[in-house]
Amino acid sequence: MDDLGQGDSAEREDPRIRATRIQDVAKLADVSTATVSRALATPERVSPEARARVLEAIAKTGYVPNPAARSLRSQKTFMVLVVLPDLSNTFFSKILRGIEETLFEAGYGMIISDLDGSPEKEAHFAAFTAAGRVDGAILLNGHLFGQSREGQGQPARIGIPLVALCEAIPGADIPQIEIDNRVAASRMIQHLAALGHRRIAYVSGPSNNILERERFSGFKDGLEAAGLPFDPALVIPGDYTIESGVAAGQGLVARTTRPTAVFCTSDEMAIGLMRTLLSAGLRVPEDISVAGFDDIEFAAVAEPSLTTIRQPRRELGQAAATVLIDLLQGRPTPKQIRLETELVIRDSVAPPR
């Protein structure tokens, strides 16, 4: 029994298994403990050379920061909530990458909330946020917690900095990072008209979505700029999903008089629509040209490759994260940032026969 007890004591005192401390990292990196803390919490305040030494020392020593102690000292969680309407939508992949990269560089992590149209989920994350579980939030769902997309209802009292991304939130006094959807949609319609198309169909997004309202206005702007009349019969309802693109394609196949071009307000709808047209024996673009919006990863490899509007998705994510970090650290921020889009011309669009 005595030997066993002595063995336990010796093991507890063995310096080789003592947990690595921040002082060990500082000594190996030849910096102060304060510099180590800054390199982890606010890396932009540390020179690249010093930060590199700190990270190398952390890797060698196996040091693991104590996030609980760090939060208690600073009264911060160093976590950001990213609110998505639908995580399954491939559009968000590069946006999330841009957000994560920028947050990581500043010493923050992120939690992704997939609302998926669930009021229960939204109420849960509103309470989660109000309880101080995160320092700030980036909203891609188009409305404040507690409100509808139309601005109805009383917004929840969150008490942390918020940034709206992609979908502007009218009336919300928070920074908004987006593209000019109206201008982008008008540009696509004018491109189709310049090729000679006179009957251009439009596959919409959800009617209560601000992106849809802006893109529809851009569609009509483009028709007007090209001297083409607006025909309500050429407006086809959709919801940004592949399934609604398939349904739109089935409707077009059944028509006796078809448009010569179709502008879908998302690439997923355009890909679903093209698949349906091709399955019915119609050729794209020989019989019908098809254009999309977003430039998701599948747009370039679709058959045929999709003409679309490219959103700078990674840059949008980076801009939103940068603005939120500035808010968290007390720096001034702009109320609105609009990034440029690009018309990407591929094989799915050609002059009409």
C-alpha positions as CSV (number, residue, x, y, z in Angstrom):
1,M,0.0,0.0,0.0
2,D,2.8,2.4,0.9
3,D,4.6,1.7,-2.4
4,L,1.4,2.3,-4.3
5,G,0.9,5.6,-2.5
6,Q,4.4,6.7,-3.2
7,G,4.0,5.8,-6.9
8,D,1.0,8.0,-7.1
9,S,2.8,10.9,-5.5
10,A,5.8,10.6,-7.8
11,E,3.5,10.5,-10.8
12,R,1.7,13.6,-9.8
13,E,5.0,15.5,-9.3
14,D,6.5,14.3,-12.6
15,P,7.2,17.6,-14.5
16,R,7.1,15.8,-17.8
17,I,3.3,15.3,-17.6
18,R,2.6,18.8,-16.1
19,A,0.1,20.7,-18.3
20,T,1.8,23.1,-20.6
21,R,1.3,26.7,-19.4
22,I,1.2,30.0,-21.3
23,Q,4.5,30.8,-19.6
24,D,6.1,27.8,-21.4
25,V,4.9,29.1,-24.8
26,A,6.1,32.6,-24.1
27,K,9.6,31.3,-23.0
28,L,10.0,29.1,-26.1
29,A,8.8,31.9,-28.5
30,D,10.9,34.5,-26.7
31,V,7.9,36.8,-26.1
32,S,5.9,37.9,-23.1
33,T,2.8,36.1,-21.9
34,A,0.8,39.1,-22.9
35,T,2.0,38.7,-26.5
36,V,0.9,35.1,-26.5
37,S,-2.5,36.1,-25.3
38,R,-2.8,38.8,-28.0
39,A,-1.6,36.4,-30.7
40,L,-4.5,34.2,-29.8
41,A,-7.2,36.7,-29.1
42,T,-6.4,39.7,-31.3
43,P,-3.8,38.5,-33.8
44,E,-4.0,41.8,-35.8
45,R,-2.3,43.5,-32.8
46,V,0.8,41.2,-33.1
47,S,3.5,41.4,-35.7
48,P,3.4,38.5,-38.2
49,E,6.9,37.4,-37.1
50,A,5.9,37.3,-33.4
51,R,2.7,35.5,-34.1
52,A,4.5,32.9,-36.2
53,R,6.9,32.2,-33.3
54,V,4.0,31.9,-30.9
55,L,2.1,29.5,-33.2
56,E,5.3,27.4,-33.6
57,A,5.8,27.3,-29.9
58,I,2.2,26.2,-29.3
59,A,2.6,23.4,-31.9
60,K,5.8,22.2,-30.2
61,T,4.5,22.4,-26.6
62,G,1.0,21.2,-27.3
63,Y,-0.4,24.1,-25.3
64,V,-4.2,24.3,-25.3
65,P,-5.7,27.7,-24.3
66,N,-8.4,27.6,-21.7
67,P,-11.4,29.2,-23.4
68,A,-13.5,29.2,-20.2
69,A,-10.8,31.2,-18.3
70,R,-10.3,33.5,-21.3
71,S,-14.0,34.2,-21.4
72,L,-14.2,34.9,-17.7
73,R,-11.4,37.4,-17.9
74,S,-12.7,39.2,-20.9
75,Q,-16.5,38.7,-20.5
76,K,-16.5,37.4,-24.1
77,T,-17.1,34.1,-25.7
78,F,-15.0,34.8,-28.8
79,M,-17.7,33.0,-30.8
80,V,-20.0,34.3,-33.6
81,L,-23.4,33.0,-34.6
82,V,-24.0,32.7,-38.4
83,V,-27.7,32.4,-39.1
84,L,-28.6,30.6,-42.4
85,P,-32.1,30.1,-43.8
86,D,-31.1,26.7,-45.4
87,L,-27.8,25.0,-44.9
88,S,-28.4,22.6,-47.7
89,N,-28.3,25.4,-50.3
90,T,-24.9,25.2,-51.9
91,F,-24.9,28.9,-52.4
92,F,-23.7,29.4,-48.8
93,S,-20.5,27.2,-49.1
94,K,-18.1,29.9,-50.2
95,I,-19.7,32.5,-48.0
96,L,-19.2,30.4,-44.9
97,R,-15.6,29.8,-45.9
98,G,-15.0,33.6,-46.2
99,I,-16.6,34.2,-42.8
100,E,-14.6,31.4,-41.1
101,E,-11.3,32.5,-42.5
102,T,-11.7,36.0,-41.4
103,L,-13.0,35.1,-37.9
104,F,-10.1,32.6,-37.4
105,E,-7.5,35.3,-38.3
106,A,-9.0,37.5,-35.6
107,G,-9.2,34.7,-32.9
108,Y,-12.9,34.0,-33.2
109,G,-14.8,30.8,-33.9
110,M,-18.3,30.4,-35.3
111,I,-21.5,28.5,-34.7
112,I,-23.8,27.8,-37.6
113,S,-27.6,27.9,-37.1
114,D,-29.7,26.3,-39.8
115,L,-33.2,27.7,-39.4
116,D,-34.8,25.6,-42.2
117,G,-38.0,27.7,-41.9
118,S,-38.6,26.5,-38.3
119,P,-40.0,29.1,-35.8
120,E,-39.0,26.8,-33.0
121,K,-35.4,26.9,-34.2
122,E,-35.4,30.6,-34.5
123,A,-36.8,31.1,-31.0
124,H,-34.1,28.7,-29.7
125,F,-31.3,30.6,-31.3
126,A,-32.7,34.0,-30.3
127,A,-32.7,32.8,-26.7
128,F,-29.2,31.3,-27.2
129,T,-27.9,34.7,-28.5
130,A,-29.7,36.8,-25.8
131,A,-28.1,34.6,-23.1
132,G,-24.7,35.8,-24.1
133,R,-23.5,32.5,-25.6
134,V,-22.0,34.4,-28.6
135,D,-20.4,37.9,-29.0
136,G,-22.1,38.8,-32.3
137,A,-24.2,37.4,-35.1
138,I,-24.2,37.5,-38.9
139,L,-27.7,37.2,-40.3
140,L,-28.3,35.7,-43.8
141,N,-32.0,34.9,-43.1
142,G,-33.3,38.3,-44.2
143,H,-34.9,39.4,-40.9
144,L,-34.2,40.1,-37.3
145,F,-35.0,37.5,-34.6
146,G,-38.7,37.9,-33.7
147,Q,-39.7,39.5,-37.0
148,S,-41.0,38.3,-40.3
149,R,-39.3,39.1,-43.6
150,E,-41.9,41.8,-44.1
151,G,-40.7,43.5,-40.8
152,Q,-43.8,42.5,-38.9
153,G,-43.5,41.6,-35.2
154,Q,-41.4,43.0,-32.4
155,P,-37.6,42.2,-32.9
156,A,-36.1,40.2,-30.0
157,R,-33.8,42.1,-27.7
158,I,-30.5,40.5,-28.4
159,G,-28.0,42.9,-27.0
160,I,-25.0,42.0,-29.3
161,P,-23.7,43.4,-32.5
162,L,-25.5,42.2,-35.7
163,V,-24.6,42.3,-39.4
164,A,-26.9,41.5,-42.3
165,L,-25.4,39.6,-45.2
166,C,-26.7,39.1,-48.7
167,E,-30.3,39.8,-47.8
168,A,-30.7,43.3,-46.6
169,I,-33.1,43.9,-43.7
170,P,-35.1,47.1,-44.4
171,G,-35.4,49.4,-41.4
172,A,-32.8,47.6,-39.4
173,D,-30.1,49.9,-38.0
174,I,-27.3,47.4,-38.5
175,P,-24.5,47.1,-41.2
176,Q,-25.7,45.5,-44.4
177,I,-23.4,43.7,-46.8
178,E,-24.9,42.8,-50.2
179,I,-24.7,43.0,-54.0
180,D,-27.0,45.2,-56.2
181,N,-29.4,42.5,-57.2
182,R,-31.5,44.8,-59.3
183,V,-28.6,46.0,-61.4
184,A,-27.3,42.5,-61.9
185,A,-30.6,41.1,-63.1
186,S,-31.1,44.0,-65.5
187,R,-27.6,43.3,-66.9
188,M,-28.5,39.7,-67.7
189,I,-31.7,40.7,-69.4
190,Q,-30.0,43.3,-71.5
191,H,-27.4,40.6,-72.5
192,L,-30.1,38.2,-73.6
193,A,-31.9,41.0,-75.5
194,A,-28.6,42.1,-77.2
195,L,-28.3,38.5,-78.6
196,G,-31.7,38.9,-80.2
197,H,-34.1,37.4,-77.7
198,R,-37.5,39.0,-77.6
199,R,-39.5,36.6,-75.5
200,I,-37.6,36.2,-72.2
201,A,-39.2,34.2,-69.4
202,Y,-38.5,34.8,-65.8
203,V,-38.4,32.1,-63.0
204,S,-38.9,33.9,-59.7
205,G,-37.8,33.3,-56.1
206,P,-40.2,33.3,-53.1
207,S,-42.5,36.3,-53.3
208,N,-41.8,37.4,-49.7
209,N,-38.0,37.5,-50.3
210,I,-36.3,40.9,-50.8
211,L,-33.8,39.3,-53.3
212,E,-36.8,38.3,-55.4
213,R,-38.3,41.8,-55.3
214,E,-35.0,43.3,-56.4
215,R,-34.3,40.8,-59.1
216,F,-37.8,41.1,-60.5
217,S,-37.4,44.9,-60.6
218,G,-34.1,44.3,-62.4
219,F,-35.9,42.0,-64.9
220,K,-38.4,44.7,-65.8
221,D,-35.6,47.3,-65.9
222,G,-33.8,45.2,-68.4
223,L,-36.8,44.7,-70.6
224,E,-37.5,48.5,-70.6
225,A,-33.9,49.3,-71.4
226,A,-34.0,46.9,-74.3
227,G,-37.4,48.2,-75.6
228,L,-39.2,45.0,-74.8
229,P,-42.7,44.7,-73.4
230,F,-43.4,43.1,-70.0
231,D,-45.6,40.0,-70.4
232,P,-47.0,38.5,-67.1
233,A,-47.5,35.2,-68.9
234,L,-43.7,34.8,-69.0
235,V,-43.3,35.0,-65.2
236,I,-43.0,31.6,-63.7
237,P,-43.1,31.1,-59.9
238,G,-40.1,29.4,-58.1
239,D,-38.4,29.2,-54.8
240,Y,-34.6,29.0,-55.7
241,T,-34.6,25.2,-55.5
242,I,-33.8,22.6,-58.1
243,E,-37.3,21.2,-57.7
244,S,-38.9,24.4,-58.6
245,G,-36.7,24.6,-61.6
246,V,-37.8,21.2,-62.7
247,A,-41.5,22.3,-62.3
248,A,-40.8,25.4,-64.3
249,G,-39.3,23.3,-67.1
250,Q,-42.3,21.0,-67.1
251,G,-44.5,24.0,-67.5
252,L,-42.5,25.3,-70.5
253,V,-42.4,21.9,-72.2
254,A,-46.2,21.8,-72.1
255,R,-46.6,25.2,-73.8
256,T,-47.3,25.5,-77.5
257,T,-45.6,28.9,-77.7
258,R,-42.4,29.0,-75.7
259,P,-39.9,31.8,-74.9
260,T,-36.6,31.8,-76.6
261,A,-34.7,32.4,-73.4
262,V,-35.3,31.9,-69.7
263,F,-33.7,33.8,-66.8
264,C,-33.8,31.8,-63.6
265,T,-33.1,33.8,-60.4
266,S,-30.9,31.1,-59.0
267,D,-28.5,28.6,-60.5
268,E,-30.2,25.6,-58.8
269,M,-33.4,26.5,-60.6
270,A,-31.6,26.9,-63.9
271,I,-29.9,23.5,-63.6
272,G,-33.2,21.8,-62.7
273,L,-34.9,23.6,-65.6
274,M,-32.2,22.6,-68.1
275,R,-32.3,19.0,-67.1
276,T,-36.1,18.9,-67.7
277,L,-35.9,20.6,-71.1
278,L,-33.1,18.2,-72.2
279,S,-35.0,15.2,-71.0
280,A,-38.0,16.3,-73.1
281,G,-35.9,16.5,-76.2
282,L,-35.4,20.3,-76.3
283,R,-31.9,21.5,-76.9
284,V,-30.2,24.2,-74.7
285,P,-29.3,26.7,-76.1
286,E,-30.4,25.8,-79.7
287,D,-34.1,25.7,-78.8
288,I,-34.2,27.7,-75.5
289,S,-31.4,29.6,-73.9
290,V,-31.2,29.4,-70.1
291,A,-29.4,31.8,-67.7
292,G,-29.0,31.7,-63.9
293,F,-27.9,33.7,-60.9
294,D,-25.2,33.1,-58.3
295,D,-22.4,31.1,-60.1
296,I,-22.5,28.2,-57.7
297,E,-19.8,25.4,-58.1
298,F,-22.1,23.3,-60.3
299,A,-22.8,26.1,-62.8
300,A,-19.4,25.7,-64.6
301,V,-19.8,21.9,-64.9
302,A,-23.5,21.7,-65.8
303,E,-24.3,20.4,-69.3
304,P,-24.3,22.8,-71.0
305,S,-22.2,25.1,-68.8
306,L,-24.4,27.8,-67.3
307,T,-24.4,31.5,-68.2
308,T,-25.0,33.3,-64.9
309,I,-24.4,36.2,-62.6
310,R,-21.4,35.6,-60.4
311,Q,-21.7,36.8,-56.8
312,P,-18.4,37.3,-55.0
313,R,-19.5,34.9,-52.3
314,R,-16.2,34.4,-50.5
315,E,-15.6,38.1,-50.4
316,L,-19.1,38.8,-49.1
317,G,-18.4,36.5,-46.2
318,Q,-15.0,38.1,-45.5
319,A,-16.6,41.6,-45.6
320,A,-19.4,40.6,-43.2
321,A,-16.9,39.0,-40.7
322,T,-14.6,42.0,-40.9
323,V,-17.4,44.5,-40.2
324,L,-18.6,42.4,-37.2
325,I,-15.1,42.2,-35.8
326,D,-14.8,46.0,-36.1
327,L,-18.1,46.3,-34.2
328,L,-16.9,44.0,-31.5
329,Q,-13.6,45.8,-31.1
330,G,-15.2,49.3,-31.1
331,R,-14.1,50.5,-34.5
332,P,-16.3,52.6,-36.8
333,T,-18.1,50.6,-39.5
334,P,-20.0,51.5,-42.7
335,K,-23.8,51.0,-42.7
336,Q,-23.8,49.5,-46.2
337,I,-21.3,47.7,-48.4
338,R,-22.1,46.6,-51.9
339,L,-19.8,44.3,-53.8
340,E,-19.7,44.1,-57.6
341,T,-21.1,41.2,-59.5
342,E,-19.9,39.7,-62.8
343,L,-21.8,38.5,-65.9
344,V,-20.3,35.0,-66.7
345,I,-20.9,33.9,-70.3
346,R,-20.9,30.2,-70.9
347,D,-22.6,27.7,-73.3
348,S,-26.2,27.7,-72.1
349,V,-27.1,31.0,-73.9
350,A,-26.9,31.7,-77.6
351,P,-28.8,33.9,-80.2
352,P,-32.2,32.6,-81.0
353,R,-32.7,30.5,-84.1
